[in-house]
Amino acid sequence: MKLSVIVSLFAGTALALQLLNPAAQAATLTTDPKADAVITDMAQAFKRGDRKRLTALLPQTKGHPLEAWAAYWELKARLDEASTSEVRSYLSRFAGTYQEDRLRNDWLLLLGSRRDWTTLADEHPHYRMRDDRELRCYILTVELLEKGPRAAPELADEVRRHWMGMREADDGCTLAADRLYFYKQFTALDIWRKARLMMEHNRPRTARNAVYIVAPEVANVVTDVNNNAAKFLARHIAAPQKVRQELVVMALVKVAASDPDGAAKLMKNKWQPYLTTEERHWVWGVIGRQSAMQLNDDALDHFARVAQDKDLNDDMLAWKARAALRAGSTPKWQVVESAIQAMSADARRDPTWIYWHARALLARKRVTPQVQQEATAALESMAGVRGFYEQLALEELGRKVNAPARPAPPTAEEMELARNNPSLQRALYAVAMGLRSEGVREWNYATNLVNAQGQSGVMTDRELLAAAQLACDHQVWDRCINTSERTRQVVDFEQRFPMPFKDSVIARSRDINLDPAYVYGLIRQESRFVMDARSGVGASGLMQVMPATAKWTARKIGMNSFTPDQITDRDTNIAIGTGYLKLVLDSFEGSMPLAAAAYNAGPSRSRRWRAPNDGSGPVLEGAIWAENVPFHETRDYVKKVLSNTTNYAALITGQPQSLKARLGFVGPRNASASAENLDLP
């Protein structure tokens, strides 16, 4: 597509002028306020569900760069009433766009909920994104209805994977599971295990839906079990043989989710003899997992009541391995090894468990050449700079983290192809006018789910680098990073680890004796350099500072004129964010993993995770401590911040870096250390 065609596509807008002016490519896109106001109004009306307003405004959007969005919102809002011809007219008019595929996704889900299998099967081949789990389950249901008991085993395996991974109540996957149970390709145990998992994760509606498949007569009892599991068990304790064992298991799982010690007592004192071996092992597995997540010393004792590791699921085995890693100053490596070996093939492919399995092999009392070769091959298979465990594997092999040589920049032709991509154009325009969510979704579609021509497939590495550079040029840093990270063979470190506001960040960091690489590593994880980022809990700006924390920190660092509205100002946010990070780091004796956890989850939690019992716990490798952080979000956060930091340090200094050195060791507070700052918010 030529530039003249792009300009005509956006005729009458400021974007058209920018596309004609290469010098403008590095600037944030400006927009036409009058035309954009209508689009903004429609976006707000869509969120409110105001159908009348959407229909009234739609004619005014004709010719606007985001007209496809406006028409999508209007039709989506009344999709349940729209005729098939209206839907197909939209799909035809906006063929090839993200919005066309988005509406087709919505429509296919509606067809599935209406059990219109014929239309669903006819339309699905035109669907490009193929990333909707519920819709995939509807398609699998169509195949099940056609083939019945003759359906291939692989189909049952796929449904099981989707259904077991589902947290919220999902009609499509629940229906597919129901059909498989009807055709005897799912067992009753498959269904009850799903119900147990959902009960543990406080998803009572999803648990009830599962029970309804296998035992509809007791589905309503699930609510009683969820509301007060202890009361349910007490009500039946005098005559345990008269209550369904599966409901007892669910009740014990529910108790264990908040009180593993209480569940262990119930098992020992009453319920264990009434359960099957499989049920007993499941309950003890849940008790072990929950105890491990609370960092209790008896977690491995609970796991030991399960005769064989194969009776535990992957998540239970993961927590068994974590508990064994932190079982003392020297991990219980044999337990780590056996737990990982019992995991499914998919779980064992996770870099986390490749790394720790290799470490366990190397910790055997007798390491034969064959074992050494197996461990080395495993580490070599993942070693690199892409992530936390990849970097640790690199160091385990005796190498440090270096910034890789930068690939050749995108050519003029490659950049023109990216600039001419209609989805990328619309995404940048949406972000520029404040519709970040819509812009991000369209950008992700263009770079993650289709090729450079907008067809089902993937972009090449060179096309991804060009798209990432386009985002960098427009200072849409989160999409720059996200897109550059998707390359498979080529790594551009300067794209993946950009340093916006470099003068401000480095000067401020060095003024307060803070490692600028650590600051950049944290900002990259917190906000991806989106200055107006706001979290669901109210944190704001580049460094995602909470209002109360900002006020407290401003007072501590002498910013006496600070007012809450200043928190999104770039330099103010950097000053307060780095000031708070420095106070946290000093309070935790310079431990980067402890400080990162405190920044994300709060200092009190980081203290508790450091010494969960009496403060006399073992001294752990920083990586072992990080892997045992109970909150998934914080565990992931700590690992990514430290990995980011190591890569930023390699870029800033140009020297080889060590992630292990930054992780250090985590143990009880050093008696000679200065007093801990217990006032930290």
C-alpha positions in Angstrom: 0.0 0.0 0.0 1.4 3.4 -1.0 1.5 6.4 1.4 -1.0 8.2 -0.8 -3.5 5.4 -0.2 -2.9 5.6 3.5 -3.4 9.3 3.5 -6.7 8.9 1.6 -7.8 6.3 4.2 -7.3 8.9 6.9 -8.3 11.9 4.9 -9.1 15.0 6.9 -7.2 13.9 10.0 -3.9 15.0 11.6 -2.6 11.4 11.2 -2.7 11.8 7.4 -0.3 14.8 7.7 2.0 12.9 10.0 2.2 9.9 7.6 3.3 12.3 4.9 6.0 13.7 7.2 8.7 11.2 8.1 10.1 13.6 10.7 6.9 13.3 12.6 7.2 9.6 13.0 9.1 9.9 16.3 6.4 12.1 17.8 3.2 11.0 19.6 0.3 11.0 17.2 -1.9 14.1 17.3 -5.6 13.7 16.5 -8.6 15.7 15.3 -10.3 16.7 18.6 -13.7 17.5 17.0 -14.0 14.2 15.1 -12.4 12.2 17.9 -14.9 13.5 20.5 -17.7 11.6 18.8 -15.6 8.4 18.9 -14.8 9.0 22.6 -18.5 9.6 23.3 -19.4 6.3 21.6 -16.7 4.4 23.6 -18.2 5.7 26.8 -21.7 4.9 25.7 -20.6 1.3 24.8 -19.2 0.9 28.4 -22.5 2.1 29.8 -24.5 -0.1 27.5 -26.4 2.9 26.0 -27.7 1.5 22.8 -29.7 4.6 21.8 -26.7 6.9 22.1 -24.6 4.5 20.0 -27.1 4.4 17.2 -27.6 8.1 17.3 -23.9 8.9 17.0 -22.9 6.3 14.5 -23.7 8.3 11.3 -21.2 11.0 12.5 -18.3 8.6 12.4 -18.3 8.0 8.7 -14.8 8.3 7.3 -13.1 8.5 10.7 -10.0 6.3 11.1 -11.8 4.4 13.9 -15.1 4.0 12.1 -14.7 0.3 12.3 -14.7 0.5 16.1 -17.7 2.8 16.2 -19.7 0.4 14.0 -18.5 -2.5 16.1 -19.7 -0.9 19.4 -23.1 -0.1 17.9 -23.7 -3.6 16.6 -22.1 -5.5 19.5 -24.4 -3.6 21.9 -27.5 -5.1 20.2 -26.0 -8.3 18.8 -28.5 -10.5 20.7 -31.2 -8.8 18.6 -29.4 -8.3 15.3 -30.3 -10.3 12.2 -27.9 -12.6 10.5 -27.9 -10.3 7.5 -26.9 -7.3 9.6 -24.0 -9.2 11.1 -22.9 -10.5 7.7 -23.1 -7.0 6.3 -20.8 -5.7 8.9 -18.4 -8.6 8.4 -18.3 -7.9 4.7 -18.0 -4.1 5.0 -15.0 -4.3 7.4 -13.5 -7.5 6.0 -9.9 -8.1 7.0 -10.0 -5.8 10.1 -9.5 -6.7 13.7 -13.1 -5.5 14.4 -14.5 -7.9 11.8 -12.8 -10.8 13.5 -13.7 -9.5 17.0 -17.4 -9.3 16.0 -17.2 -12.8 14.4 -15.8 -14.1 17.7 -18.7 -12.5 19.6 -21.3 -13.8 17.1 -19.9 -17.4 17.1 -20.1 -17.4 20.9 -23.7 -16.3 20.7 -24.4 -19.0 18.1 -22.9 -21.5 20.4 -25.0 -20.4 23.4 -28.1 -20.7 21.2 -27.0 -24.2 20.0 -27.1 -23.0 16.4 -24.5 -25.6 15.3 -25.1 -25.3 11.6 -24.4 -21.6 11.3 -21.5 -21.9 13.8 -19.8 -24.6 11.7 -20.4 -22.6 8.5 -18.9 -19.4 9.9 -16.0 -20.7 12.0 -13.6 -21.3 9.1 -13.5 -17.6 8.5 -12.4 -16.8 12.1 -8.8 -15.8 12.2 -7.8 -15.2 15.8 -8.5 -18.8 17.1 -7.6 -17.7 20.7 -11.0 -18.0 22.5 -11.1 -21.1 24.7 -14.9 -21.2 25.1 -15.4 -20.9 21.3 -12.9 -23.7 20.7 -15.0 -25.8 23.1 -18.1 -25.1 21.1 -16.3 -26.2 17.9 -15.2 -29.4 19.7 -18.8 -29.9 20.8 -19.9 -29.8 17.1 -17.4 -32.5 16.3 -18.6 -34.6 19.3 -22.2 -34.3 18.2 -21.2 -35.5 14.7 -19.0 -38.4 15.8 -20.3 -39.3 19.2 -18.4 -42.2 20.9 -16.2 -42.5 17.7 -14.5 -39.1 18.4 -10.8 -39.4 18.6 -9.1 -39.6 22.0 -7.2 -36.4 21.1 -10.4 -34.5 21.2 -11.2 -35.6 24.7 -7.6 -34.6 25.8 -8.1 -31.2 24.3 -11.5 -30.7 26.0 -10.0 -31.9 29.3 -7.1 -29.4 29.0 -9.5 -26.4 28.2 -12.0 -27.4 30.8 -9.6 -28.1 33.7 -7.9 -24.7 32.9 -11.2 -22.9 33.1 -11.8 -20.8 36.3 -15.0 -18.9 35.6 -18.2 -20.7 34.6 -18.0 -21.3 30.8 -20.9 -22.7 28.9 -18.9 -23.9 25.9 -16.3 -26.0 27.8 -18.9 -27.2 30.4 -21.1 -28.4 27.5 -18.2 -30.2 25.8 -17.3 -31.9 29.1 -20.9 -33.0 29.6 -21.0 -34.6 26.1 -17.7 -36.4 26.8 -19.1 -37.8 30.1 -22.3 -38.8 28.2 -20.1 -40.7 25.6 -18.0 -42.3 28.5 -14.8 -40.5 27.4 -14.8 -38.6 30.7 -15.1 -40.5 33.9 -17.0 -39.4 37.0 -13.6 -38.9 38.7 -12.6 -36.4 35.9 -15.7 -34.4 36.8 -15.3 -34.5 40.5 -11.7 -33.5 40.3 -12.7 -30.4 38.4 -15.3 -29.6 41.1 -12.6 -30.0 43.8 -10.2 -27.6 42.1 -12.9 -25.0 41.7 -13.9 -25.4 45.4 -10.3 -24.8 46.5 -10.1 -21.7 44.2 -13.4 -20.3 45.5 -15.3 -20.7 42.2 -18.5 -22.2 43.6 -20.6 -21.6 40.4 -18.0 -23.5 38.3 -17.9 -26.3 40.9 -21.7 -26.6 40.9 -21.8 -26.8 37.1 -19.3 -29.7 37.2 -21.3 -31.5 39.9 -24.5 -31.0 37.9 -22.9 -33.1 35.0 -22.2 -36.1 37.2 -24.7 -35.8 40.1 -27.5 -33.3 39.4 -29.4 -34.4 42.5 -26.8 -33.0 44.8 -25.6 -30.0 42.8 -27.5 -27.5 45.0 -25.6 -28.9 48.1 -22.4 -27.4 46.6 -23.6 -24.0 47.8 -23.9 -25.2 51.4 -20.4 -26.8 51.2 -18.9 -23.5 49.9 -20.7 -21.3 52.4 -19.7 -23.2 55.5 -17.7 -26.4 54.9 -16.9 -27.0 58.5 -20.6 -26.8 59.4 -21.4 -29.2 56.6 -18.9 -31.7 57.9 -20.1 -31.3 61.5 -23.7 -32.0 60.4 -22.7 -35.3 59.0 -20.0 -36.4 61.4 -22.3 -38.7 63.4 -23.3 -40.7 60.3 -20.5 -40.2 57.7 -21.5 -43.2 55.7 -24.8 -41.5 54.7 -23.3 -38.5 53.0 -21.7 -38.7 49.5 -17.9 -39.1 49.9 -17.3 -36.7 47.0 -19.1 -33.9 48.9 -17.0 -34.6 52.0 -13.8 -34.3 49.9 -15.0 -31.0 48.5 -15.8 -29.8 52.1 -12.3 -30.9 53.3 -10.7 -29.2 50.3 -12.6 -26.0 51.2 -11.5 -26.1 54.8 -7.9 -26.8 53.7 -7.9 -23.7 51.4 -7.9 -21.4 54.5 -6.9 -23.7 57.4 -4.7 -26.6 56.3 -4.0 -27.6 59.9 -7.7 -27.7 60.7 -8.3 -29.9 57.6 -5.4 -32.2 58.7 -7.0 -32.7 62.1 -10.4 -33.5 60.5 -8.7 -36.1 58.3 -6.8 -37.7 61.2 -9.6 -37.6 63.8 -12.6 -38.6 61.6 -12.8 -38.6 57.9 -9.8 -40.5 56.6 -11.2 -44.1 57.0 -14.3 -43.2 55.0 -12.5 -42.0 51.9 -11.0 -44.0 49.0 -7.3 -44.1 48.5 -7.6 -41.6 45.7 -9.7 -39.2 47.7 -7.4 -39.4 50.7 -4.4 -38.6 48.6 -6.1 -35.7 46.9 -7.1 -34.1 50.3 -3.6 -34.6 51.7 -2.2 -33.1 48.5 -4.4 -30.0 48.9 -3.4 -29.8 52.6 0.3 -30.1 51.6 -0.1 -27.4 48.9 -1.9 -25.0 51.1 0.6 -25.6 53.9 3.5 -25.0 51.5 1.9 -21.8 50.3 1.7 -20.6 53.9 5.5 -21.5 54.2 4.7 -23.9 57.0 7.5 -26.4 58.1 5.1 -29.4 58.1 4.2 -29.2 54.4 6.4 -32.1 53.4 5.0 -34.2 56.2 1.5 -33.7 54.7 2.7 -34.6 51.2 4.4 -37.7 52.7 1.0 -39.1 53.4 0.5 -39.5 49.7 2.0 -42.8 48.8 3.1 -42.0 45.2 3.8 -38.7 43.6 1.8 -39.7 40.6 -1.4 -39.3 42.7 -0.7 -35.5 42.9 -1.6 -33.1 40.2 1.0 -30.7 38.6 0.2 -27.8 41.0 0.5 -30.0 44.1 3.8 -31.4 42.8 5.1 -27.8 42.1 4.4 -26.8 45.7 6.0 -30.1 46.9 9.1 -29.2 45.0 9.1 -25.7 46.3 8.7 -26.9 49.9 11.6 -29.3 49.4 13.8 -26.5 48.0 13.2 -24.4 51.2 13.3 -27.3 53.6 16.6 -26.1 55.1 19.9 -24.5 54.2 20.4 -27.5 52.0 17.3 -28.4 49.9 15.9 -31.9 49.9 17.1 -32.5 46.4 15.8 -36.1 46.1 12.3 -34.9 46.9 12.7 -32.1 44.4 13.8 -34.5 41.7 11.0 -37.0 42.3 8.3 -34.4 42.4 9.4 -32.9 39.1 9.8 -36.3 37.4 6.1 -37.0 38.4 4.8 -33.9 36.6 3.1 -34.0 33.2 5.3 -33.6 30.2 3.8 -30.1 29.7 4.7 -29.0 33.2 8.3 -30.4 32.9 8.9 -28.3 29.9 8.5 -25.1 32.0 11.9 -23.4 32.4 11.3 -23.4 36.2 11.3 -27.1 36.4 13.9 -27.8 33.8 16.3 -25.7 35.8 15.5 -27.1 39.2 15.5 -30.7 37.9 19.0 -30.1 36.5 20.1 -28.7 39.8 18.7 -31.7 41.6 20.5 -34.1 39.3 23.8 -32.3 39.9 23.2 -32.5 43.7 23.0 -36.3 43.8 25.5 -38.0 46.0 27.0 -39.7 43.0 27.0 -37.8 39.8 27.9 -40.1 36.9 29.0 -38.9 33.5 25.6 -39.8 32.2 23.8 -37.7 34.9 26.2 -34.8 34.3 25.5 -35.0 30.6 21.7 -35.1 31.2 21.8 -32.1 33.5 24.1 -30.1 31.2 22.0 -30.8 28.2 18.9 -29.6 30.1 20.6 -26.4 31.1 21.9 -25.8 27.6 18.4 -26.3 26.1 17.2 -23.2 27.9 20.2 -21.0 28.7 20.0 -17.5 27.5 19.0 -13.9 28.3 15.2 -14.2 27.7 14.1 -14.7 31.3 14.9 -15.5 34.9 15.6 -19.2 34.7 17.2 -18.9 31.3 19.7 -16.5 32.9 20.2 -18.8 35.9 20.9 -21.7 33.5 23.5 -19.6 31.7 25.3 -18.9 35.0 25.0 -22.6 36.1 27.0 -23.4 32.9 29.7 -20.9 33.9 28.7 -18.0 31.7 27.4 -14.5 32.5 24.6 -12.4 31.1 25.7 -10.2 28.2 23.7 -8.0 25.9 23.6 -9.7 22.5 24.8 -7.9 19.5 22.1 -5.8 18.0 20.6 -7.1 14.7 20.5 -4.9 11.6 17.8 -2.3 12.0 14.6 -2.6 10.0 15.1 -1.5 6.4 13.1 1.3 4.8 11.0 -1.2 3.0 10.3 -3.2 6.3 9.4 0.0 8.1 7.1 1.1 5.2 5.3 -2.3 5.4 4.7 -1.7 9.2 3.5 1.9 8.7 1.2 0.7 6.0 -0.4 -2.0 8.1 -4.0 -0.7 8.7 -4.4 -2.4 12.1 -1.2 -0.9 13.4 -2.4 2.5 12.1 -5.7 2.2 13.8 -4.0 1.0 17.0 -1.6 4.0 17.1 -4.5 6.4 16.4 -6.6 4.8 19.2 -3.7 5.1 21.7 -3.0 8.7 20.7 -6.6 9.8 21.3 -6.8 8.0 24.7 -8.5 4.7 23.8 -5.5 2.7 25.0 -7.4 -0.5 25.7 -8.8 -0.6 22.1 -5.4 0.3 20.7 -3.6 -2.4 22.6 -6.2 -5.0 21.5 -5.9 -4.1 17.9 -2.1 -3.9 18.0 -1.9 -7.4 19.7 -4.1 -8.8 17.0 -1.9 -7.4 14.2 1.3 -8.6 15.8 0.3 -11.8 17.7 -2.5 -13.4 15.7 -2.1 -12.7 12.0 0.7 -12.2 9.6 1.8 -8.9 8.1 -0.9 -9.2 5.4 -3.7 -9.6 8.1 -4.2 -13.3 7.3 -4.1 -16.2 9.8 -0.5 -16.9 10.7 2.4 -15.1 12.4 4.7 -12.2 11.5 8.3 -13.0 10.7 11.0 -11.8 13.1 12.0 -9.0 10.8 8.3 -7.9 10.5 8.0 -8.0 14.3 11.2 -5.9 14.7 9.8 -3.3 12.3 6.4 -3.2 14.1 8.2 -2.8 17.4 10.3 0.0 16.1 7.1 1.8 14.8 5.8 1.6 18.4 9.1 2.8 19.8 9.1 5.7 17.4 5.7 6.8 18.6 6.7 6.2 22.2 4.1 3.5 22.7 6.6 1.7 24.9 4.4 -1.2 26.1 3.7 -2.3 22.5 7.3 -1.8 21.5 8.4 -4.2 24.3 5.6 -6.7 23.8 6.2 -6.9 20.1 9.9 -7.2 20.3 9.6 -10.0 22.8 7.7 -12.1 20.3 10.7 -12.6 18.0 11.9 -16.1 18.0 15.5 -16.1 16.7 16.5 -12.5 16.6 16.8 -10.4 19.8 17.0 -6.6 19.8 17.9 -5.8 23.5 17.5 -2.0 22.9 13.9 -2.6 21.8 13.1 -5.1 24.5 14.7 -3.0 27.2 14.2 0.6 26.2 15.3 3.5 28.5 12.9 6.4 28.1 13.5 9.4 30.3 17.1 8.2 30.7 18.6 11.4 32.0 15.9 11.8 34.6 16.0 8.2 35.8 19.7 7.8 35.9 20.4 11.2 37.5 17.8 10.6 40.2 18.9 7.0 40.9 22.5 8.0 41.3 21.7 11.0 43.5 20.2 8.6 46.1 22.7 5.8 45.5 20.2 3.5 43.8 21.2 1.2 40.9 19.5 2.7 37.8 19.3 -0.8 36.2 17.1 -1.9 39.2 14.9 1.2 38.7 14.5 0.5 35.0 13.9 -3.2 35.8 11.1 -2.3 38.1 9.5 0.4 35.9 9.5 -2.0 32.9 7.5 -4.5 35.0 5.2 -2.0 36.7 4.0 0.2 33.8 5.9 -0.7 30.7 6.7 3.1 30.7 3.1 4.1 30.2 3.0 7.5 32.1 -0.7 7.5 32.7 -0.9 3.9 33.7 -3.4 3.3 36.6 -3.8 -0.1 38.3 -7.0 -1.6 39.6 -6.1 -0.7 43.2 -5.3 3.0 42.4 -1.5 3.0 41.8 -0.5 5.6 39.3 2.2 6.6 36.9 5.5 5.1 35.7 6.4 3.6 39.0 2.8 2.8 40.0 2.7 4.5 43.4 -0.3 4.4 45.6 -1.7 7.7 46.8 -1.1 7.1 50.5 2.4 5.8 49.8 3.1 8.9 47.6 2.1 11.2 50.4 4.2 9.4 53.0 7.2 9.2 50.8 7.0 12.8 49.7 7.1 13.8 53.4 10.1 11.5 54.0 12.2 12.8 51.1 11.4 16.5 51.8 8.9 17.2 49.0 6.8 19.5 51.2 4.8 21.0 48.4 3.5 17.7 47.1 -0.2 17.4 46.2 -1.9 14.1 45.0 -2.6 15.4 41.5 1.2 15.6 40.9 1.6 11.8 41.1 1.2 11.4 37.3 3.8 14.1 36.5 6.8 12.2 35.1 9.6 13.7 37.2 7.5 13.7 40.4 6.5 10.1 39.9 10.2 9.1 39.4 11.3 11.1 42.4 8.7 9.5 44.7 9.0 6.0 43.2 12.8 5.9 43.5 12.6 7.5 46.9 10.3 4.8 48.2 12.2 2.0 46.5 15.4 3.3 48.2 13.7 3.3 51.6 12.4 -0.2 51.1 15.8 -1.5 49.9 17.6 0.0 52.9 15.0 -1.5 55.2 15.7 -5.0 53.8 19.5 -4.6 54.0 19.9 -4.1 50.3 18.2 -7.4 49.3 16.8 -6.8 45.8 14.3 -9.8 45.8 12.9 -8.8 49.3 12.6 -5.2 48.2 10.9 -6.1 44.9 8.4 -8.3 46.8 7.7 -5.5 49.3 7.2 -3.0 46.4 4.6 -5.2 44.9 2.8 -6.9 47.8 3.8 -4.6 50.8 6.6 -4.6 53.3 4.7 -6.6 55.9 4.2 -9.5 53.6 7.9 -9.5 52.5 8.9 -9.6 56.2 6.5 -12.5 56.8 7.8 -14.5 53.8 11.3 -13.9 54.9 10.9 -15.5 58.3 7.4 -17.0 58.4 7.7 -18.6 61.9 10.0 -17.3 64.6 12.6 -15.5 62.5 15.2 -18.3 62.8 14.6 -20.0 59.5 17.3 -21.2 57.1 19.4 -19.0 54.8 18.1 -19.7 51.2 19.4 -18.9 47.8 17.6 -15.9 46.5 16.2 -17.9 43.6 14.7 -20.5 46.1 13.2 -17.7 48.2 11.7 -16.1 45.1 10.3 -19.4 43.9 8.5 -19.8 47.2 6.7 -16.5 47.3 3.1 -17.6 47.9 1.4 -15.1 45.6 1.6 -16.0 42.0 1.6 -12.4 40.9 4.4 -11.4 43.3 6.4 -14.5 42.6 6.3 -13.7 38.8 7.0 -10.0 39.6 10.1 -10.6 41.6 11.6 -12.9 39.0 10.9 -10.5 36.2 12.1 -7.4 38.0 15.4 -9.1 38.8 15.8 -10.6 35.3 15.0 -7.1 33.8 17.6 -5.5 36.1 20.3 -7.9 35.0 19.6 -7.2 31.4 19.5 -3.4 31.9 22.8 -3.6 33.8 24.3 -5.4 30.8 23.1 -2.6 28.5 24.0 0.3 30.8 27.5 -0.9 31.7 28.4 -2.9 28.6 29.8 -5.5 31.0 28.9 -9.2 31.8 26.3 -9.4 34.6 25.3 -11.9 37.2 21.6 -12.5 38.2 22.8 -14.8 41.1 24.8 -11.9 42.6 21.7 -9.7 42.6 19.5 -12.4 44.1 22.0 -13.1 46.8 20.8 -15.1 49.9 17.7 -14.5 52.0 17.6 -15.5 55.6 16.7 -14.1 59.0 17.4 -10.5 59.6 21.1 -9.9 60.4 21.4 -9.0 64.1 24.1 -6.4 63.3 21.9 -4.7 60.7 20.4 -1.3 61.4 16.8 -1.2 62.6 14.1 -2.2 60.1 11.8 0.6 59.0 8.5 -0.7 60.3 6.6 2.4 59.3 7.0 1.7 55.6 3.5 1.7 54.0 
